[in-house]
């Protein structure tokens, strides 16, 4: 008996399989949509925008200079016999520092003394000649010419005495200059001249620096100078630290520490350097114990204005994108709004915001890279709330 094919049954099986696939797809799609609808919004840390009066600081790199830097130079030529001071020690004015061989100058002094004695003797003889010849010429015993010659010889001998006395004084100075002394009280530097060297006139032997107070010179740009010119003019030309004046300058040393004594600006240079476009400001800082030494590089910092009601956010809340700055603000229903801001100076670990934010708004400080504009998030207020410091930078780009 021949078996016939059953196409209807096979078609039914195919339709059933297709319906099963469709049902599974619909079920999985619904599950996915349900999972998406029930997903928890990402959690981010937020902080409130701080509003307070903020002092704006100016900061410049300065160099310490001795209040007086006296270069000890030789005034005569000779061999250096000895060094009489301890390098790096405190010396007082007129303390002996170097000794140059005095023997040639002692001989010159002795010779000058002898020359003065000879000139003096000749002058005395000429005076006697004039005294003797004057009455003789009046009586006609000698000619008037002889008297005139004696008078002229006396005047010449008197000039010779003056010349010999000047040479004696110069010889005495040369001998005195074989003993090189300090002109001021201060710290003596390392000797550049060694024992046995042939010292010539104007040879630099060492330097003595008076360090209390110490100068700190720093450059001010033309724009900054024009802004602060009136304030600088009020203190210009005052050469000494005046306790009655307020010291407002802070000094930050190379290790980041703040020097415990404040100083003040005392004068501005007479002109702007055309090469650098800056003008040098001289400031004085008390330096008890000679702690600061010349040649140190340090930052000079001072408040130049106060921003009333300034808005501050943490630095990590600001994102830079192609030269622009953005923050993520939490709005209604915890939606994120990406907003462009204009940065002011950096205040410690915070940014001062010039434009783009309002007091009391919440900004994201952690998780900024995973949010987008309009996204719903779960904000969590951070417990880390840094306070504004005294450090400020006027250029946002320089701090990034």
VEXVEX-14196 format. One record per residue (C-alpha): residue number from 1; residue in three letters; chain; x, y, z. Coordinates in Angstrom, 3 decimals, always signed. Layout:
BEGIN
(NUM, "ALA", "A", (X, Y, Z))
...
// end
This chain:
BEGIN
(1, "UNK", "A", (+0.000, +0.000, +0.000))
(2, "UNK", "A", (+1.575, +3.346, -1.069))
(3, "UNK", "A", (+2.063, +6.089, +1.603))
(4, "UNK", "A", (+1.125, +9.629, +0.573))
(5, "UNK", "A", (+3.051, +12.752, +1.738))
(6, "UNK", "A", (+1.427, +14.873, +4.436))
(7, "UNK", "A", (+2.189, +18.549, +3.532))
(8, "UNK", "A", (-0.516, +19.955, +5.786))
(9, "UNK", "A", (+1.085, +18.498, +8.905))
(10, "UNK", "A", (+4.503, +19.838, +7.928))
(11, "UNK", "A", (+3.042, +23.308, +7.293))
(12, "UNK", "A", (+1.403, +23.235, +10.705))
(13, "UNK", "A", (+4.704, +22.421, +12.370))
(14, "UNK", "A", (+6.433, +25.313, +10.583))
(15, "UNK", "A", (+3.740, +27.775, +11.627))
(16, "UNK", "A", (+3.945, +26.561, +15.219))
(17, "UNK", "A", (+7.701, +27.022, +15.293))
(18, "UNK", "A", (+7.385, +30.561, +13.933))
(19, "UNK", "A", (+4.784, +31.452, +16.550))
(20, "UNK", "A", (+7.024, +30.146, +19.324))
(21, "UNK", "A", (+9.931, +32.299, +18.079))
(22, "UNK", "A", (+7.738, +35.376, +17.920))
(23, "UNK", "A", (+6.436, +34.805, +21.422))
(24, "UNK", "A", (+9.958, +34.343, +22.799))
(25, "UNK", "A", (+11.140, +37.558, +21.081))
(26, "UNK", "A", (+8.244, +39.575, +22.449))
(27, "UNK", "A", (+8.843, +38.188, +25.928))
(28, "UNK", "A", (+12.561, +38.986, +25.878))
(29, "UNK", "A", (+11.897, +42.483, +24.528))
(30, "UNK", "A", (+9.418, +43.165, +27.293))
(31, "UNK", "A", (+11.861, +41.898, +29.887))
(32, "UNK", "A", (+14.553, +44.191, +28.464))
(33, "UNK", "A", (+12.255, +47.204, +28.512))
(34, "UNK", "A", (+11.157, +46.394, +32.026))
(35, "UNK", "A", (+14.778, +46.063, +33.129))
(36, "UNK", "A", (+15.632, +49.381, +31.533))
(37, "UNK", "A", (+12.688, +51.088, +33.138))
(38, "UNK", "A", (+13.599, +49.740, +36.564))
(39, "UNK", "A", (+17.425, +50.514, +36.284))
(40, "UNK", "A", (+18.785, +52.792, +39.056))
(41, "UNK", "A", (+20.206, +56.173, +37.835))
(42, "UNK", "A", (+24.004, +56.410, +38.271))
(43, "UNK", "A", (+25.213, +57.791, +41.564))
(44, "UNK", "A", (+27.392, +60.942, +41.550))
(45, "UNK", "A", (+28.960, +63.095, +44.252))
(46, "UNK", "A", (+27.795, +66.690, +44.336))
(47, "UNK", "A", (+28.729, +69.830, +46.260))
(48, "UNK", "A", (+27.017, +73.148, +46.724))
(49, "UNK", "A", (+28.365, +76.297, +45.097))
(50, "UNK", "A", (+30.090, +78.329, +47.824))
(51, "UNK", "A", (+29.389, +82.061, +48.054))
(52, "UNK", "A", (+31.626, +84.299, +50.156))
(53, "UNK", "A", (+33.897, +87.333, +50.001))
(54, "UNK", "A", (+37.178, +86.183, +48.458))
(55, "UNK", "A", (+40.524, +88.012, +48.610))
(56, "UNK", "A", (+42.313, +87.923, +45.251))
(57, "UNK", "A", (+46.060, +87.494, +45.523))
(58, "UNK", "A", (+48.797, +88.562, +43.162))
(59, "UNK", "A", (+51.848, +86.319, +42.981))
(60, "UNK", "A", (+55.271, +86.957, +41.468))
(61, "UNK", "A", (+58.621, +85.166, +41.440))
(62, "UNK", "A", (+61.276, +87.198, +43.235))
(63, "UNK", "A", (+64.977, +87.000, +44.056))
(64, "UNK", "A", (+66.559, +87.744, +47.425))
(65, "UNK", "A", (+69.302, +90.361, +47.457))
(66, "UNK", "A", (+71.401, +91.647, +50.335))
(67, "UNK", "A", (+70.314, +94.966, +51.796))
(68, "UNK", "A", (+73.924, +95.970, +51.137))
(69, "UNK", "A", (+76.240, +93.773, +49.060))
(70, "UNK", "A", (+79.752, +95.142, +49.532))
(71, "UNK", "A", (+82.327, +93.750, +47.109))
(72, "UNK", "A", (+85.721, +93.541, +48.757))
(73, "UNK", "A", (+88.291, +94.543, +46.106))
(74, "UNK", "A", (+92.008, +95.155, +46.254))
(75, "UNK", "A", (+93.168, +98.748, +45.825))
(76, "UNK", "A", (+96.820, +97.907, +45.306))
(77, "UNK", "A", (+98.954, +95.200, +43.726))
(78, "UNK", "A", (+100.832, +92.598, +45.712))
(79, "UNK", "A", (+101.047, +88.998, +46.882))
(80, "UNK", "A", (+98.327, +87.807, +49.229))
(81, "UNK", "A", (+99.900, +86.746, +52.515))
(82, "UNK", "A", (+96.907, +85.641, +54.612))
(83, "UNK", "A", (+93.134, +85.437, +54.976))
(84, "UNK", "A", (+92.083, +86.682, +58.391))
(85, "UNK", "A", (+88.360, +85.793, +58.474))
(86, "UNK", "A", (+86.293, +82.603, +58.458))
(87, "UNK", "A", (+84.304, +82.171, +55.272))
(88, "UNK", "A", (+80.553, +82.352, +55.841))
(89, "UNK", "A", (+80.926, +83.971, +59.246))
(90, "UNK", "A", (+79.638, +87.270, +60.564))
(91, "UNK", "A", (+82.156, +90.094, +60.322))
(92, "UNK", "A", (+81.998, +93.617, +61.682))
(93, "UNK", "A", (+82.957, +96.874, +60.059))
(94, "UNK", "A", (+86.768, +97.433, +60.012))
(95, "UNK", "A", (+87.507, +93.761, +60.781))
(96, "UNK", "A", (+90.694, +92.608, +59.030))
(97, "UNK", "A", (+89.903, +90.162, +56.221))
(98, "UNK", "A", (+93.036, +89.885, +54.022))
(99, "UNK", "A", (+96.699, +90.839, +54.331))
(100, "UNK", "A", (+98.740, +91.762, +51.254))
(101, "UNK", "A", (+102.566, +91.832, +51.370))
(102, "UNK", "A", (+103.298, +95.313, +52.831))
(103, "UNK", "A", (+107.099, +95.427, +52.349))
(104, "UNK", "A", (+107.223, +97.282, +49.005))
(105, "UNK", "A", (+104.752, +99.858, +50.327))
(106, "UNK", "A", (+106.638, +100.216, +53.588))
(107, "UNK", "A", (+109.764, +100.993, +51.566))
(108, "UNK", "A", (+107.836, +103.539, +49.485))
(109, "UNK", "A", (+106.576, +105.137, +52.679))
(110, "UNK", "A", (+110.104, +105.407, +54.097))
(111, "UNK", "A", (+111.297, +106.949, +50.854))
(112, "UNK", "A", (+108.413, +109.451, +50.911))
(113, "UNK", "A", (+109.315, +110.413, +54.470))
(114, "UNK", "A", (+112.905, +111.033, +53.449))
(115, "UNK", "A", (+111.814, +113.094, +50.450))
(116, "UNK", "A", (+109.612, +115.194, +52.693))
(117, "UNK", "A", (+112.472, +115.750, +55.106))
(118, "UNK", "A", (+114.781, +116.805, +52.250))
(119, "UNK", "A", (+112.183, +119.188, +50.852))
(120, "UNK", "A", (+111.589, +120.610, +54.303))
(121, "UNK", "A", (+115.267, +121.258, +54.854))
(122, "UNK", "A", (+115.575, +123.014, +51.502))
(123, "UNK", "A", (+112.550, +125.136, +52.313))
(124, "UNK", "A", (+113.976, +126.169, +55.677))
(125, "UNK", "A", (+117.288, +127.170, +54.032))
(126, "UNK", "A", (+115.451, +129.272, +51.464))
(127, "UNK", "A", (+113.532, +131.032, +54.235))
(128, "UNK", "A", (+116.808, +131.873, +55.939))
(129, "UNK", "A", (+118.210, +133.176, +52.654))
(130, "UNK", "A", (+115.244, +135.478, +52.167))
(131, "UNK", "A", (+115.443, +136.688, +55.764))
(132, "UNK", "A", (+119.172, +137.407, +55.443))
(133, "UNK", "A", (+119.072, +139.003, +51.986))
(134, "UNK", "A", (+116.153, +141.323, +52.640))
(135, "UNK", "A", (+118.067, +143.902, +54.800))
(136, "UNK", "A", (+121.181, +143.510, +52.629))
(137, "UNK", "A", (+119.214, +144.387, +49.523))
(138, "UNK", "A", (+117.746, +147.412, +51.322))
(139, "UNK", "A", (+121.279, +148.634, +52.190))
(140, "UNK", "A", (+122.489, +147.960, +48.636))
(141, "UNK", "A", (+124.934, +145.282, +49.768))
(142, "UNK", "A", (+123.379, +142.823, +47.319))
(143, "UNK", "A", (+121.384, +143.326, +44.193))
(144, "UNK", "A", (+117.629, +143.191, +44.076))
(145, "UNK", "A", (+117.954, +140.249, +41.702))
(146, "UNK", "A", (+119.639, +138.128, +44.343))
(147, "UNK", "A", (+116.816, +138.853, +46.748))
(148, "UNK", "A", (+114.220, +137.991, +44.106))
(149, "UNK", "A", (+116.013, +134.699, +43.324))
(150, "UNK", "A", (+116.022, +133.763, +47.010))
(151, "UNK", "A", (+112.322, +134.600, +47.302))
(152, "UNK", "A", (+111.423, +132.469, +44.269))
(153, "UNK", "A", (+113.580, +129.599, +45.530))
(154, "UNK", "A", (+111.723, +129.747, +48.856))
(155, "UNK", "A", (+108.338, +129.544, +47.079))
(156, "UNK", "A", (+109.529, +126.597, +44.959))
(157, "UNK", "A", (+110.819, +124.784, +48.018))
(158, "UNK", "A", (+107.512, +125.356, +49.769))
(159, "UNK", "A", (+105.737, +123.712, +46.802))
(160, "UNK", "A", (+108.202, +120.829, +46.960))
(161, "UNK", "A", (+107.291, +120.317, +50.609))
(162, "UNK", "A", (+103.584, +120.168, +49.715))
(163, "UNK", "A", (+104.283, +117.674, +46.914))
(164, "UNK", "A", (+106.431, +115.511, +49.177))
(165, "UNK", "A", (+103.741, +115.569, +51.851))
(166, "UNK", "A", (+101.115, +114.416, +49.318))
(167, "UNK", "A", (+103.385, +111.575, +48.188))
(168, "UNK", "A", (+103.844, +110.609, +51.817))
(169, "UNK", "A", (+100.077, +110.502, +52.342))
(170, "UNK", "A", (+99.645, +108.340, +49.210))
(171, "UNK", "A", (+102.395, +106.003, +50.373))
(172, "UNK", "A", (+100.669, +105.748, +53.752))
(173, "UNK", "A", (+97.346, +104.930, +52.038))
(174, "UNK", "A", (+99.011, +102.224, +49.931))
(175, "UNK", "A", (+100.499, +100.708, +53.044))
(176, "UNK", "A", (+97.169, +100.856, +54.854))
(177, "UNK", "A", (+95.458, +99.170, +51.895))
(178, "UNK", "A", (+97.667, +96.120, +52.339))
(179, "UNK", "A", (+95.283, +95.384, +55.230))
(180, "UNK", "A", (+91.897, +94.690, +53.567))
(181, "UNK", "A", (+89.009, +95.301, +55.984))
(182, "UNK", "A", (+85.227, +94.980, +55.849))
(183, "UNK", "A", (+83.322, +98.232, +55.292))
(184, "UNK", "A", (+80.071, +96.941, +56.854))
(185, "UNK", "A", (+78.649, +94.450, +59.315))
(186, "UNK", "A", (+77.438, +91.342, +57.537))
(187, "UNK", "A", (+78.010, +87.808, +56.324))
(188, "UNK", "A", (+81.336, +87.252, +54.583))
(189, "UNK", "A", (+81.285, +85.093, +51.475))
(190, "UNK", "A", (+83.735, +82.517, +50.164))
(191, "UNK", "A", (+87.093, +84.030, +49.247))
(192, "UNK", "A", (+87.838, +84.220, +45.535))
(193, "UNK", "A", (+91.480, +85.137, +46.172))
(194, "UNK", "A", (+93.806, +82.510, +47.626))
(195, "UNK", "A", (+96.984, +82.860, +49.645))
(196, "UNK", "A", (+99.996, +83.328, +47.370))
(197, "UNK", "A", (+97.993, +84.874, +44.507))
(198, "UNK", "A", (+99.351, +87.987, +42.864))
(199, "UNK", "A", (+96.579, +90.487, +43.530))
(200, "UNK", "A", (+96.201, +93.390, +41.140))
(201, "UNK", "A", (+94.245, +96.558, +41.659))
(202, "UNK", "A", (+90.445, +96.042, +41.610))
(203, "UNK", "A", (+90.663, +92.242, +42.060))
(204, "UNK", "A", (+87.445, +90.893, +43.642))
(205, "UNK", "A", (+88.465, +89.065, +46.813))
(206, "UNK", "A", (+85.077, +88.327, +48.424))
(207, "UNK", "A", (+81.676, +89.887, +49.178))
(208, "UNK", "A", (+80.114, +90.923, +52.475))
(209, "UNK", "A", (+76.303, +91.168, +52.627))
(210, "UNK", "A", (+74.128, +92.912, +55.165))
(211, "UNK", "A", (+71.067, +90.662, +55.371))
(212, "UNK", "A", (+68.719, +92.165, +57.952))
(213, "UNK", "A", (+66.472, +93.388, +56.440))
(214, "UNK", "A", (+66.854, +91.532, +53.156))
(215, "UNK", "A", (+65.694, +92.797, +49.792))
(216, "UNK", "A", (+63.393, +90.778, +47.573))
(217, "UNK", "A", (+63.179, +92.089, +44.008))
(218, "UNK", "A", (+60.347, +90.914, +41.771))
(219, "UNK", "A", (+59.115, +91.964, +38.313))
(220, "UNK", "A", (+55.701, +93.490, +37.721))
(221, "UNK", "A", (+54.155, +93.470, +34.252))
(222, "UNK", "A", (+53.090, +96.727, +32.646))
(223, "UNK", "A", (+49.413, +95.863, +33.068))
(224, "UNK", "A", (+49.858, +94.997, +36.733))
(225, "UNK", "A", (+51.924, +98.125, +37.321))
(226, "UNK", "A", (+49.274, +100.381, +35.777))
(227, "UNK", "A", (+46.660, +98.734, +37.974))
(228, "UNK", "A", (+48.735, +99.126, +41.144))
(229, "UNK", "A", (+50.622, +102.347, +40.285))
(230, "UNK", "A", (+48.708, +104.511, +42.747))
(231, "UNK", "A", (+49.318, +102.094, +45.588))
(232, "UNK", "A", (+53.021, +101.802, +44.717))
(233, "UNK", "A", (+53.368, +105.592, +44.515))
(234, "UNK", "A", (+52.176, +105.939, +48.111))
(235, "UNK", "A", (+55.088, +103.858, +49.423))
(236, "UNK", "A", (+57.688, +104.812, +46.813))
(237, "UNK", "A", (+61.039, +106.115, +47.972))
(238, "UNK", "A", (+60.804, +104.945, +51.585))
(239, "UNK", "A", (+64.193, +103.375, +52.143))
(240, "UNK", "A", (+63.697, +101.712, +55.524))
(241, "UNK", "A", (+61.244, +99.341, +57.109))
(242, "UNK", "A", (+58.810, +101.404, +59.142))
(243, "UNK", "A", (+57.086, +99.488, +61.960))
(244, "UNK", "A", (+54.127, +101.847, +61.673))
(245, "UNK", "A", (+53.499, +100.686, +58.103))
(246, "UNK", "A", (+51.532, +97.505, +57.486))
(247, "UNK", "A", (+53.571, +94.646, +56.068))
(248, "UNK", "A", (+51.335, +92.810, +53.600))
(249, "UNK", "A", (+53.739, +90.856, +51.419))
(250, "UNK", "A", (+54.091, +87.124, +52.025))
(251, "UNK", "A", (+57.109, +85.114, +50.940))
(252, "UNK", "A", (+56.705, +81.484, +49.818))
(253, "UNK", "A", (+60.030, +79.656, +49.810))
(254, "UNK", "A", (+61.234, +76.977, +47.400))
(255, "UNK", "A", (+60.041, +74.149, +49.675))
(256, "UNK", "A", (+56.511, +75.563, +49.707))
(257, "UNK", "A", (+56.713, +76.907, +53.256))
(258, "UNK", "A", (+55.566, +80.430, +54.077))
(259, "UNK", "A", (+58.240, +82.687, +55.556))
(260, "UNK", "A", (+57.048, +83.708, +59.043))
(261, "UNK", "A", (+57.810, +87.420, +58.626))
(262, "UNK", "A", (+55.864, +89.640, +56.263))
(263, "UNK", "A", (+57.443, +92.420, +54.225))
(264, "UNK", "A", (+56.386, +95.408, +52.191))
(265, "UNK", "A", (+57.196, +97.055, +48.895))
(266, "UNK", "A", (+59.283, +100.187, +49.266))
(267, "UNK", "A", (+60.019, +101.424, +45.761))
(268, "UNK", "A", (+59.689, +100.787, +42.057))
(269, "UNK", "A", (+62.483, +101.055, +39.531))
(270, "UNK", "A", (+62.665, +104.242, +37.484))
(271, "UNK", "A", (+61.659, +102.600, +34.196))
(272, "UNK", "A", (+60.100, +99.565, +32.532))
(273, "UNK", "A", (+62.539, +97.110, +30.978))
(274, "UNK", "A", (+61.844, +97.309, +27.234))
(275, "UNK", "A", (+63.132, +93.751, +26.715))
(276, "UNK", "A", (+60.847, +92.042, +29.217))
(277, "UNK", "A", (+58.045, +94.590, +29.556))
(278, "UNK", "A", (+58.337, +94.512, +33.355))
(279, "UNK", "A", (+59.289, +96.942, +36.088))
(280, "UNK", "A", (+61.289, +95.832, +39.130))
(281, "UNK", "A", (+59.722, +96.282, +42.555))
(282, "UNK", "A", (+61.984, +96.314, +45.621))
(283, "UNK", "A", (+60.583, +94.961, +48.874))
(284, "UNK", "A", (+62.110, +94.524, +52.327))
(285, "UNK", "A", (+61.592, +91.561, +54.665))
(286, "UNK", "A", (+62.866, +91.273, +58.240))
(287, "UNK", "A", (+65.547, +88.593, +58.408))
(288, "UNK", "A", (+66.481, +87.854, +62.012))
(289, "UNK", "A", (+69.296, +85.373, +62.341))
(290, "UNK", "A", (+70.222, +85.903, +58.678))
(291, "UNK", "A", (+68.016, +82.956, +57.713))
(292, "UNK", "A", (+67.472, +84.137, +54.142))
(293, "UNK", "A", (+70.548, +84.432, +51.944))
(294, "UNK", "A", (+71.040, +86.346, +48.683))
(295, "UNK", "A", (+70.217, +84.533, +45.453))
(296, "UNK", "A", (+67.167, +82.595, +46.672))
(297, "UNK", "A", (+64.155, +82.347, +44.379))
(298, "UNK", "A", (+60.856, +82.811, +46.197))
(299, "UNK", "A", (+57.264, +83.759, +45.433))
(300, "UNK", "A", (+55.998, +87.109, +46.663))
(301, "UNK", "A", (+52.266, +87.106, +47.348))
(302, "UNK", "A", (+49.868, +89.819, +48.469))
(303, "UNK", "A", (+46.098, +90.511, +48.332))
(304, "UNK", "A", (+45.313, +93.014, +45.576))
(305, "UNK", "A", (+41.491, +93.082, +45.779))
(306, "UNK", "A", (+38.489, +91.430, +47.459))
(307, "UNK", "A", (+35.759, +89.835, +45.337))
(308, "UNK", "A", (+32.487, +90.451, +47.203))
(309, "UNK", "A", (+30.052, +87.517, +47.087))
(310, "UNK", "A", (+32.336, +85.377, +44.943))
(311, "UNK", "A", (+31.123, +81.947, +43.784))
(312, "UNK", "A", (+33.491, +79.034, +44.356))
(313, "UNK", "A", (+33.488, +75.403, +43.242))
(314, "UNK", "A", (+35.954, +72.588, +43.703))
(315, "UNK", "A", (+38.541, +72.296, +40.972))
(316, "UNK", "A", (+37.496, +68.727, +40.154))
(317, "UNK", "A", (+33.999, +69.993, +39.321))
(318, "UNK", "A", (+35.361, +71.846, +36.278))
(319, "UNK", "A", (+35.999, +70.059, +32.985))
(320, "UNK", "A", (+38.074, +71.629, +30.232))
(321, "UNK", "A", (+37.058, +70.930, +26.643))
(322, "UNK", "A", (+38.946, +72.571, +23.769))
(323, "UNK", "A", (+39.692, +75.735, +25.670))
(324, "UNK", "A", (+36.254, +76.041, +27.252))
(325, "UNK", "A", (+35.258, +75.123, +30.793))
(326, "UNK", "A", (+32.117, +73.237, +31.812))
(327, "UNK", "A", (+30.392, +72.112, +34.993))
(328, "UNK", "A", (+27.515, +69.675, +35.466))
(329, "UNK", "A", (+24.674, +71.258, +37.435))
(330, "UNK", "A", (+21.947, +69.154, +39.121))
(331, "UNK", "A", (+18.561, +70.592, +38.202))
(332, "UNK", "A", (+14.945, +69.624, +38.852))
(333, "UNK", "A", (+14.176, +65.895, +39.150))
(334, "UNK", "A", (+17.933, +65.305, +39.440))
(335, "UNK", "A", (+18.511, +66.004, +35.770))
(336, "UNK", "A", (+22.015, +66.993, +34.670))
(337, "UNK", "A", (+22.567, +70.288, +32.871))
(338, "UNK", "A", (+26.001, +70.769, +31.295))
(339, "UNK", "A", (+26.796, +74.449, +31.561))
(340, "UNK", "A", (+29.710, +76.544, +30.290))
(341, "UNK", "A", (+31.378, +78.793, +32.854))
(342, "UNK", "A", (+33.940, +81.577, +32.896))
(343, "UNK", "A", (+36.726, +80.955, +35.390))
(344, "UNK", "A", (+38.330, +83.553, +37.590))
(345, "UNK", "A", (+41.442, +83.053, +39.743))
(346, "UNK", "A", (+42.201, +79.793, +41.516))
(347, "UNK", "A", (+41.732, +80.100, +45.274))
(348, "UNK", "A", (+43.503, +77.263, +47.038))
(349, "UNK", "A", (+41.771, +74.074, +45.819))
(350, "UNK", "A", (+38.762, +75.980, +44.478))
(351, "UNK", "A", (+37.924, +77.897, +41.313))
(352, "UNK", "A", (+36.346, +81.308, +41.453))
(353, "UNK", "A", (+33.531, +81.373, +38.874))
(354, "UNK", "A", (+32.960, +84.709, +37.132))
(355, "UNK", "A", (+29.958, +83.664, +35.013))
(356, "UNK", "A", (+27.705, +80.630, +34.573))
(357, "UNK", "A", (+26.610, +79.648, +38.098))
(358, "UNK", "A", (+24.258, +80.896, +40.791))
(359, "UNK", "A", (+24.449, +80.690, +44.592))
(360, "UNK", "A", (+23.062, +77.502, +46.122))
(361, "UNK", "A", (+23.285, +75.345, +42.974))
(362, "UNK", "A", (+24.670, +71.826, +43.227))
(363, "UNK", "A", (+27.464, +70.727, +40.893))
(364, "UNK", "A", (+28.918, +67.290, +40.283))
(365, "UNK", "A", (+32.405, +66.850, +41.718))
(366, "UNK", "A", (+32.843, +63.109, +41.097))
(367, "UNK", "A", (+31.460, +61.114, +38.172))
(368, "UNK", "A", (+31.573, +64.052, +35.788))
(369, "UNK", "A", (+32.842, +61.992, +32.855))
(370, "UNK", "A", (+29.978, +59.471, +32.926))
(371, "UNK", "A", (+27.094, +61.942, +32.754))
(372, "UNK", "A", (+25.467, +63.679, +29.804))
(373, "UNK", "A", (+23.193, +66.633, +29.406))
(374, "UNK", "A", (+19.635, +65.699, +30.427))
(375, "UNK", "A", (+20.616, +62.456, +32.178))
(376, "UNK", "A", (+18.919, +61.598, +35.464))
(377, "UNK", "A", (+21.356, +60.804, +38.264))
(378, "UNK", "A", (+21.323, +59.962, +41.941))
(379, "UNK", "A", (+23.148, +62.831, +43.680))
(380, "UNK", "A", (+25.017, +62.241, +46.897))
(381, "UNK", "A", (+26.399, +65.222, +48.776))
(382, "UNK", "A", (+30.116, +64.850, +49.422))
(383, "UNK", "A", (+31.439, +65.311, +52.930))
(384, "UNK", "A", (+34.709, +66.669, +51.560))
(385, "UNK", "A", (+34.283, +70.437, +51.480))
(386, "UNK", "A", (+37.623, +72.190, +51.020))
(387, "UNK", "A", (+37.833, +75.771, +52.194))
(388, "UNK", "A", (+39.304, +78.594, +50.126))
(389, "UNK", "A", (+43.007, +79.052, +50.667))
(390, "UNK", "A", (+45.147, +82.140, +50.211))
(391, "UNK", "A", (+46.754, +80.954, +46.991))
(392, "UNK", "A", (+45.340, +82.413, +43.818))
(393, "UNK", "A", (+46.278, +82.336, +40.196))
(394, "UNK", "A", (+44.980, +85.059, +37.882))
(395, "UNK", "A", (+45.137, +82.876, +34.763))
(396, "UNK", "A", (+42.990, +79.699, +34.670))
(397, "UNK", "A", (+44.971, +78.235, +31.803))
(398, "UNK", "A", (+48.214, +78.496, +33.733))
(399, "UNK", "A", (+46.909, +76.243, +36.470))
(400, "UNK", "A", (+45.690, +73.418, +34.257))
// end
